[in-house]
């Protein structure tokens, strides 16, 4: 079972969900995360893959 399976089971469209593994401590960066995920998914994914 995946997260998408759970979302669909609860009638939530997976494409409307943004999942963050971690949040940046910088408030300005925090504000642009949704834009980054939508407009620059490759950069967003690279950020999310680092710890």
PQR file of N, CA, C, O and H, with PARSE charges and radii, in Angstrom:
ATOM      1  N   UNK A   1       0.844  -1.168   0.000 -0.4000 1.5000
ATOM      2  CA  UNK A   1       0.000   0.000   0.000 -0.0000 2.0000
ATOM      3  C   UNK A   1       0.901   1.246   0.000  0.5500 1.7000
ATOM      4  O   UNK A   1       1.908   1.304   0.705 -0.5500 1.4000
ATOM      5  N   UNK A   2       0.515   2.218  -0.795 -0.4000 1.5000
ATOM      6  CA  UNK A   2       1.278   3.459  -0.887 -0.0000 2.0000
ATOM      7  C   UNK A   2       0.469   4.615  -0.306  0.5500 1.7000
ATOM      8  O   UNK A   2      -0.716   4.473  -0.006 -0.5500 1.4000
ATOM      9  H   UNK A   2      -0.303   2.170  -1.368  0.4000 1.0000
ATOM     10  N   UNK A   3       1.121   5.744  -0.156 -0.4000 1.5000
ATOM     11  CA  UNK A   3       0.413   6.934   0.307 -0.0000 2.0000
ATOM     12  C   UNK A   3      -0.714   7.293  -0.661  0.5500 1.7000
ATOM     13  O   UNK A   3      -1.807   7.661  -0.231 -0.5500 1.4000
ATOM     14  H   UNK A   3       2.084   5.859  -0.400  0.4000 1.0000
ATOM     15  N   UNK A   4      -0.454   7.188  -1.947 -0.4000 1.5000
ATOM     16  CA  UNK A   4      -1.508   7.476  -2.926 -0.0000 2.0000
ATOM     17  C   UNK A   4      -2.711   6.560  -2.738  0.5500 1.7000
ATOM     18  O   UNK A   4      -3.851   7.008  -2.865 -0.5500 1.4000
ATOM     19  H   UNK A   4       0.434   6.889  -2.295  0.4000 1.0000
ATOM     20  N   UNK A   5      -2.478   5.301  -2.440 -0.4000 1.5000
ATOM     21  CA  UNK A   5      -3.585   4.371  -2.180 -0.0000 2.0000
ATOM     22  C   UNK A   5      -4.433   4.857  -1.005  0.5500 1.7000
ATOM     23  O   UNK A   5      -5.663   4.834  -1.063 -0.5500 1.4000
ATOM     24  H   UNK A   5      -1.552   4.937  -2.336  0.4000 1.0000
ATOM     25  N   UNK A   6      -3.766   5.295   0.054 -0.4000 1.5000
ATOM     26  CA  UNK A   6      -4.504   5.791   1.227 -0.0000 2.0000
ATOM     27  C   UNK A   6      -5.294   7.055   0.910  0.5500 1.7000
ATOM     28  O   UNK A   6      -6.440   7.205   1.333 -0.5500 1.4000
ATOM     29  H   UNK A   6      -2.768   5.314   0.101  0.4000 1.0000
ATOM     30  N   UNK A   7      -4.675   7.957   0.167 -0.4000 1.5000
ATOM     31  CA  UNK A   7      -5.365   9.187  -0.199 -0.0000 2.0000
ATOM     32  C   UNK A   7      -6.605   8.895  -1.039  0.5500 1.7000
ATOM     33  O   UNK A   7      -7.686   9.424  -0.780 -0.5500 1.4000
ATOM     34  H   UNK A   7      -3.743   7.835  -0.177  0.4000 1.0000
ATOM     35  N   UNK A   8      -6.432   8.055  -2.036 -0.4000 1.5000
ATOM     36  CA  UNK A   8      -7.554   7.700  -2.910 -0.0000 2.0000
ATOM     37  C   UNK A   8      -8.665   7.021  -2.118  0.5500 1.7000
ATOM     38  O   UNK A   8      -9.844   7.269  -2.371 -0.5500 1.4000
ATOM     39  H   UNK A   8      -5.554   7.625  -2.247  0.4000 1.0000
ATOM     40  N   UNK A   9      -8.306   6.175  -1.168 -0.4000 1.5000
ATOM     41  CA  UNK A   9      -9.309   5.491  -0.337 -0.0000 2.0000
ATOM     42  C   UNK A   9     -10.140   6.483   0.471  0.5500 1.7000
ATOM     43  O   UNK A   9     -11.285   6.197   0.821 -0.5500 1.4000
ATOM     44  H   UNK A   9      -7.348   5.974  -0.962  0.4000 1.0000
ATOM     45  N   UNK A  10      -9.571   7.637   0.763 -0.4000 1.5000
ATOM     46  CA  UNK A  10     -10.282   8.680   1.517 -0.0000 2.0000
ATOM     47  C   UNK A  10     -10.808   9.788   0.603  0.5500 1.7000
ATOM     48  O   UNK A  10     -11.162  10.872   1.066 -0.5500 1.4000
ATOM     49  H   UNK A  10      -8.641   7.869   0.479  0.4000 1.0000
ATOM     50  N   UNK A  11     -10.855   9.500  -0.701 -0.4000 1.5000
ATOM     51  CA  UNK A  11     -11.365  10.446  -1.716 -0.0000 2.0000
ATOM     52  C   UNK A  11     -10.568  11.753  -1.758  0.5500 1.7000
ATOM     53  O   UNK A  11     -11.130  12.832  -1.947 -0.5500 1.4000
ATOM     54  H   UNK A  11     -10.568   8.619  -1.077  0.4000 1.0000
ATOM     55  N   UNK A  12      -9.263  11.636  -1.579 -0.4000 1.5000
ATOM     56  CA  UNK A  12      -8.372  12.788  -1.674 -0.0000 2.0000
ATOM     57  C   UNK A  12      -7.529  12.600  -2.939  0.5500 1.7000
ATOM     58  O   UNK A  12      -6.890  11.564  -3.119 -0.5500 1.4000
ATOM     59  H   UNK A  12      -8.807  10.760  -1.424  0.4000 1.0000
ATOM     60  N   UNK A  13      -7.535  13.599  -3.802 -0.4000 1.5000
ATOM     61  CA  UNK A  13      -6.776  13.529  -5.048 -0.0000 2.0000
ATOM     62  C   UNK A  13      -5.280  13.666  -4.752  0.5500 1.7000
ATOM     63  O   UNK A  13      -4.853  14.708  -4.254 -0.5500 1.4000
ATOM     64  H   UNK A  13      -8.055  14.440  -3.656  0.4000 1.0000
ATOM     65  N   UNK A  14      -4.479  12.644  -5.043 -0.4000 1.5000
ATOM     66  CA  UNK A  14      -3.046  12.700  -4.746 -0.0000 2.0000
ATOM     67  C   UNK A  14      -2.337  13.900  -5.368  0.5500 1.7000
ATOM     68  O   UNK A  14      -1.394  14.438  -4.788 -0.5500 1.4000
ATOM     69  H   UNK A  14      -4.826  11.798  -5.447  0.4000 1.0000
ATOM     70  N   UNK A  15      -2.797  14.320  -6.558 -0.4000 1.5000
ATOM     71  CA  UNK A  15      -2.130  15.460  -7.210 -0.0000 2.0000
ATOM     72  C   UNK A  15      -2.381  16.789  -6.493  0.5500 1.7000
ATOM     73  O   UNK A  15      -1.754  17.798  -6.815 -0.5500 1.4000
ATOM     74  H   UNK A  15      -3.563  13.883  -7.029  0.4000 1.0000
ATOM     75  N   UNK A  16      -3.292  16.787  -5.527 -0.4000 1.5000
ATOM     76  CA  UNK A  16      -3.580  17.988  -4.738 -0.0000 2.0000
ATOM     77  C   UNK A  16      -2.809  18.001  -3.416  0.5500 1.7000
ATOM     78  O   UNK A  16      -2.954  18.930  -2.621 -0.5500 1.4000
ATOM     79  H   UNK A  16      -3.801  15.967  -5.266  0.4000 1.0000
ATOM     80  N   UNK A  17      -1.989  16.971  -3.180 -0.4000 1.5000
ATOM     81  CA  UNK A  17      -1.292  16.826  -1.900 -0.0000 2.0000
ATOM     82  C   UNK A  17       0.200  17.088  -2.091  0.5500 1.7000
ATOM     83  O   UNK A  17       0.819  16.585  -3.029 -0.5500 1.4000
ATOM     84  H   UNK A  17      -1.872  16.216  -3.825  0.4000 1.0000
ATOM     85  N   UNK A  18       0.756  17.876  -1.191 -0.4000 1.5000
ATOM     86  CA  UNK A  18       2.189  18.131  -1.175 -0.0000 2.0000
ATOM     87  C   UNK A  18       2.740  17.514   0.104  0.5500 1.7000
ATOM     88  O   UNK A  18       2.320  17.866   1.206 -0.5500 1.4000
ATOM     89  H   UNK A  18       0.253  18.284  -0.429  0.4000 1.0000
ATOM     90  N   UNK A  19       3.678  16.598  -0.052 -0.4000 1.5000
ATOM     91  CA  UNK A  19       4.272  15.919   1.093 -0.0000 2.0000
ATOM     92  C   UNK A  19       5.715  16.376   1.231  0.5500 1.7000
ATOM     93  O   UNK A  19       6.485  16.324   0.272 -0.5500 1.4000
ATOM     94  H   UNK A  19       4.020  16.312  -0.947  0.4000 1.0000
ATOM     95  N   UNK A  20       6.072  16.820   2.413 -0.4000 1.5000
ATOM     96  CA  UNK A  20       7.430  17.255   2.685 -0.0000 2.0000
ATOM     97  C   UNK A  20       8.095  16.279   3.644  0.5500 1.7000
ATOM     98  O   UNK A  20       7.505  15.893   4.654 -0.5500 1.4000
ATOM     99  H   UNK A  20       5.447  16.863   3.191  0.4000 1.0000
ATOM    100  N   UNK A  21       9.300  15.888   3.334 -0.4000 1.5000
ATOM    101  CA  UNK A  21      10.046  15.028   4.258 -0.0000 2.0000
ATOM    102  C   UNK A  21      10.600  15.844   5.406  0.5500 1.7000
ATOM    103  O   UNK A  21      10.678  15.369   6.539 -0.5500 1.4000
ATOM    104  H   UNK A  21       9.778  16.202   2.514  0.4000 1.0000
ATOM    105  N   UNK A  22      10.978  17.053   5.112 -0.4000 1.5000
ATOM    106  CA  UNK A  22      11.471  17.949   6.145 -0.0000 2.0000
ATOM    107  C   UNK A  22      11.228  19.380   5.688  0.5500 1.7000
ATOM    108  O   UNK A  22      11.077  19.642   4.495 -0.5500 1.4000
ATOM    109  H   UNK A  22      10.914  17.439   4.191  0.4000 1.0000
ATOM    110  N   UNK A  23      11.192  20.285   6.624 -0.4000 1.5000
ATOM    111  CA  UNK A  23      10.963  21.689   6.316 -0.0000 2.0000
ATOM    112  C   UNK A  23      12.236  22.483   6.586  0.5500 1.7000
ATOM    113  O   UNK A  23      12.965  22.194   7.535 -0.5500 1.4000
ATOM    114  H   UNK A  23      11.314  20.072   7.593  0.4000 1.0000
ATOM    115  N   UNK A  24      12.498  23.479   5.751 -0.4000 1.5000
ATOM    116  CA  UNK A  24      13.681  24.299   5.989 -0.0000 2.0000
ATOM    117  C   UNK A  24      13.480  25.201   7.200  0.5500 1.7000
ATOM    118  O   UNK A  24      12.360  25.644   7.455 -0.5500 1.4000
ATOM    119  H   UNK A  24      11.906  23.714   4.981  0.4000 1.0000
ATOM    120  N   UNK A  25      14.533  25.478   7.942 -0.4000 1.5000
ATOM    121  CA  UNK A  25      14.402  26.372   9.093 -0.0000 2.0000
ATOM    122  C   UNK A  25      14.240  27.842   8.683  0.5500 1.7000
ATOM    123  O   UNK A  25      13.752  28.655   9.469 -0.5500 1.4000
ATOM    124  H   UNK A  25      15.443  25.118   7.734  0.4000 1.0000
ATOM    125  N   UNK A  26      14.645  28.180   7.462 -0.4000 1.5000
ATOM    126  CA  UNK A  26      14.540  29.552   6.982 -0.0000 2.0000
ATOM    127  C   UNK A  26      13.102  29.855   6.564  0.5500 1.7000
ATOM    128  O   UNK A  26      12.547  29.172   5.703 -0.5500 1.4000
ATOM    129  H   UNK A  26      15.040  27.520   6.824  0.4000 1.0000
ATOM    130  N   UNK A  27      12.503  30.870   7.169 -0.4000 1.5000
ATOM    131  CA  UNK A  27      11.096  31.172   6.894 -0.0000 2.0000
ATOM    132  C   UNK A  27      10.874  31.573   5.437  0.5500 1.7000
ATOM    133  O   UNK A  27       9.838  31.236   4.864 -0.5500 1.4000
ATOM    134  H   UNK A  27      12.953  31.424   7.869  0.4000 1.0000
ATOM    135  N   UNK A  28      11.810  32.277   4.830 -0.4000 1.5000
ATOM    136  CA  UNK A  28      11.638  32.692   3.434 -0.0000 2.0000
ATOM    137  C   UNK A  28      11.632  31.489   2.500  0.5500 1.7000
ATOM    138  O   UNK A  28      10.849  31.444   1.551 -0.5500 1.4000
ATOM    139  H   UNK A  28      12.652  32.551   5.295  0.4000 1.0000
ATOM    140  N   UNK A  29      12.492  30.523   2.759 -0.4000 1.5000
ATOM    141  CA  UNK A  29      12.514  29.312   1.945 -0.0000 2.0000
ATOM    142  C   UNK A  29      11.238  28.509   2.172  0.5500 1.7000
ATOM    143  O   UNK A  29      10.690  27.927   1.235 -0.5500 1.4000
ATOM    144  H   UNK A  29      13.128  30.560   3.529  0.4000 1.0000
ATOM    145  N   UNK A  30      10.775  28.479   3.392 -0.4000 1.5000
ATOM    146  CA  UNK A  30       9.525  27.790   3.714 -0.0000 2.0000
ATOM    147  C   UNK A  30       8.356  28.316   2.887  0.5500 1.7000
ATOM    148  O   UNK A  30       7.477  27.551   2.491 -0.5500 1.4000
ATOM    149  H   UNK A  30      11.220  28.951   4.153  0.4000 1.0000
ATOM    150  N   UNK A  31       8.348  29.602   2.632 -0.4000 1.5000
ATOM    151  CA  UNK A  31       7.250  30.235   1.886 -0.0000 2.0000
ATOM    152  C   UNK A  31       7.229  29.829   0.415  0.5500 1.7000
ATOM    153  O   UNK A  31       6.164  29.819  -0.204 -0.5500 1.4000
ATOM    154  H   UNK A  31       9.062  30.224   2.954  0.4000 1.0000
ATOM    155  N   UNK A  32       8.385  29.496  -0.154 -0.4000 1.5000
ATOM    156  CA  UNK A  32       8.439  29.182  -1.580 -0.0000 2.0000
ATOM    157  C   UNK A  32       8.382  27.686  -1.881  0.5500 1.7000
ATOM    158  O   UNK A  32       8.363  27.293  -3.047 -0.5500 1.4000
ATOM    159  H   UNK A  32       9.250  29.505   0.348  0.4000 1.0000
ATOM    160  N   UNK A  33       8.356  26.858  -0.856 -0.4000 1.5000
ATOM    161  CA  UNK A  33       8.339  25.404  -1.077 -0.0000 2.0000
ATOM    162  C   UNK A  33       7.169  24.964  -1.971  0.5500 1.7000
ATOM    163  O   UNK A  33       7.401  24.190  -2.900 -0.5500 1.4000
ATOM    164  H   UNK A  33       8.371  27.177   0.091  0.4000 1.0000
ATOM    165  N   UNK A  34       5.921  25.415  -1.743 -0.4000 1.5000
ATOM    166  CA  UNK A  34       4.835  24.993  -2.642 -0.0000 2.0000
ATOM    167  C   UNK A  34       5.090  25.394  -4.106  0.5500 1.7000
ATOM    168  O   UNK A  34       4.822  24.616  -5.021 -0.5500 1.4000
ATOM    169  H   UNK A  34       5.732  26.043  -0.988  0.4000 1.0000
ATOM    170  N   UNK A  35       5.603  26.606  -4.315 -0.4000 1.5000
ATOM    171  CA  UNK A  35       5.921  27.043  -5.679 -0.0000 2.0000
ATOM    172  C   UNK A  35       7.024  26.175  -6.263  0.5500 1.7000
ATOM    173  O   UNK A  35       6.942  25.739  -7.411 -0.5500 1.4000
ATOM    174  H   UNK A  35       5.820  27.238  -3.572  0.4000 1.0000
ATOM    175  N   UNK A  36       8.050  25.928  -5.470 -0.4000 1.5000
ATOM    176  CA  UNK A  36       9.170  25.113  -5.922 -0.0000 2.0000
ATOM    177  C   UNK A  36       8.692  23.723  -6.342  0.5500 1.7000
ATOM    178  O   UNK A  36       9.107  23.209  -7.381 -0.5500 1.4000
ATOM    179  H   UNK A  36       8.117  26.281  -4.537  0.4000 1.0000
ATOM    180  N   UNK A  37       7.838  23.128  -5.551 -0.4000 1.5000
ATOM    181  CA  UNK A  37       7.323  21.786  -5.873 -0.0000 2.0000
ATOM    182  C   UNK A  37       6.501  21.802  -7.162  0.5500 1.7000
ATOM    183  O   UNK A  37       6.584  20.874  -7.966 -0.5500 1.4000
ATOM    184  H   UNK A  37       7.501  23.545  -4.707  0.4000 1.0000
ATOM    185  N   UNK A  38       5.714  22.850  -7.354 -0.4000 1.5000
ATOM    186  CA  UNK A  38       4.851  22.933  -8.536 -0.0000 2.0000
ATOM    187  C   UNK A  38       5.616  23.317  -9.802  0.5500 1.7000
ATOM    188  O   UNK A  38       5.378  22.752 -10.870 -0.5500 1.4000
ATOM    189  H   UNK A  38       5.646  23.604  -6.701  0.4000 1.0000
ATOM    190  N   UNK A  39       6.527  24.269  -9.682 -0.4000 1.5000
ATOM    191  CA  UNK A  39       7.180  24.824 -10.862 -0.0000 2.0000
ATOM    192  C   UNK A  39       8.552  24.228 -11.167  0.5500 1.7000
ATOM    193  O   UNK A  39       8.986  24.230 -12.319 -0.5500 1.4000
ATOM    194  H   UNK A  39       6.721  24.727  -8.815  0.4000 1.0000
ATOM    195  N   UNK A  40       9.224  23.729 -10.162 -0.4000 1.5000
ATOM    196  CA  UNK A  40      10.576  23.185 -10.330 -0.0000 2.0000
ATOM    197  C   UNK A  40      10.691  21.853  -9.596  0.5500 1.7000
ATOM    198  O   UNK A  40      11.479  21.731  -8.659 -0.5500 1.4000
ATOM    199  H   UNK A  40       8.871  23.727  -9.226  0.4000 1.0000
ATOM    200  N   UNK A  41       9.907  20.848 -10.014 -0.4000 1.5000
ATOM    201  CA  UNK A  41       9.896  19.582  -9.268 -0.0000 2.0000
ATOM    202  C   UNK A  41      11.258  18.907  -9.178  0.5500 1.7000
ATOM    203  O   UNK A  41      11.538  18.222  -8.194 -0.5500 1.4000
ATOM    204  H   UNK A  41       9.266  20.948 -10.776  0.4000 1.0000
ATOM    205  N   UNK A  42      12.110  19.087 -10.184 -0.4000 1.5000
ATOM    206  CA  UNK A  42      13.438  18.472 -10.120 -0.0000 2.0000
ATOM    207  C   UNK A  42      14.271  19.096  -8.996  0.5500 1.7000
ATOM    208  O   UNK A  42      14.991  18.387  -8.294 -0.5500 1.4000
ATOM    209  H   UNK A  42      11.883  19.644 -10.983  0.4000 1.0000
ATOM    210  N   UNK A  43      14.175  20.413  -8.826 -0.4000 1.5000
ATOM    211  CA  UNK A  43      14.894  21.096  -7.745 -0.0000 2.0000
ATOM    212  C   UNK A  43      14.288  20.724  -6.394  0.5500 1.7000
ATOM    213  O   UNK A  43      15.012  20.471  -5.431 -0.5500 1.4000
ATOM    214  H   UNK A  43      13.589  20.989  -9.396  0.4000 1.0000
ATOM    215  N   UNK A  44      12.959  20.693  -6.328 -0.4000 1.5000
ATOM    216  CA  UNK A  44      12.268  20.304  -5.102 -0.0000 2.0000
ATOM    217  C   UNK A  44      12.681  18.896  -4.685  0.5500 1.7000
ATOM    218  O   UNK A  44      12.992  18.659  -3.517 -0.5500 1.4000
ATOM    219  H   UNK A  44      12.371  20.898  -7.110  0.4000 1.0000
ATOM    220  N   UNK A  45      12.686  17.972  -5.623 -0.4000 1.5000
ATOM    221  CA  UNK A  45      13.063  16.590  -5.308 -0.0000 2.0000
ATOM    222  C   UNK A  45      14.511  16.493  -4.864  0.5500 1.7000
ATOM    223  O   UNK A  45      14.828  15.721  -3.959 -0.5500 1.4000
ATOM    224  H   UNK A  45      12.433  18.164  -6.572  0.4000 1.0000
ATOM    225  N   UNK A  46      15.386  17.255  -5.479 -0.4000 1.5000
ATOM    226  CA  UNK A  46      16.798  17.262  -5.068 -0.0000 2.0000
ATOM    227  C   UNK A  46      16.907  17.769  -3.634  0.5500 1.7000
ATOM    228  O   UNK A  46      17.645  17.201  -2.829 -0.5500 1.4000
ATOM    229  H   UNK A  46      15.128  17.882  -6.215  0.4000 1.0000
ATOM    230  N   UNK A  47      16.182  18.823  -3.316 -0.4000 1.5000
ATOM    231  CA  UNK A  47      16.189  19.363  -1.940 -0.0000 2.0000
ATOM    232  C   UNK A  47      15.676  18.305  -0.960  0.5500 1.7000
ATOM    233  O   UNK A  47      16.279  18.087   0.091 -0.5500 1.4000
ATOM    234  H   UNK A  47      15.583  19.284  -3.970  0.4000 1.0000
ATOM    235  N   UNK A  48      14.578  17.658  -1.298 -0.4000 1.5000
ATOM    236  CA  UNK A  48      13.970  16.682  -0.399 -0.0000 2.0000
ATOM    237  C   UNK A  48      14.844  15.437  -0.204  0.5500 1.7000
ATOM    238  O   UNK A  48      14.715  14.735   0.799 -0.5500 1.4000
ATOM    239  H   UNK A  48      14.088  17.835  -2.152  0.4000 1.0000
ATOM    240  N   UNK A  49      15.724  15.171  -1.157 -0.4000 1.5000
ATOM    241  CA  UNK A  49      16.565  13.977  -1.055 -0.0000 2.0000
ATOM    242  C   UNK A  49      17.806  14.203  -0.217  0.5500 1.7000
ATOM    243  O   UNK A  49      18.546  13.256   0.050 -0.5500 1.4000
ATOM    244  H   UNK A  49      15.829  15.741  -1.972  0.4000 1.0000
ATOM    245  N   UNK A  50      18.053  15.439   0.208 -0.4000 1.5000
ATOM    246  CA  UNK A  50      19.210  15.708   1.044 -0.0000 2.0000
ATOM    247  C   UNK A  50      18.764  15.859   2.502  0.5500 1.7000
ATOM    248  O   UNK A  50      17.630  16.245   2.784 -0.5500 1.4000
ATOM    249  H   UNK A  50      17.452  16.208  -0.009  0.4000 1.0000
ATOM    250  N   UNK A  51      19.655  15.555   3.392 -0.4000 1.5000
ATOM    251  CA  UNK A  51      19.305  15.651   4.816 -0.0000 2.0000
ATOM    252  C   UNK A  51      20.185  16.655   5.507  0.5500 1.7000
ATOM    253  O   UNK A  51      20.043  16.876   6.710 -0.5500 1.4000
ATOM    254  H   UNK A  51      20.577  15.242   3.163  0.4000 1.0000
TER
END
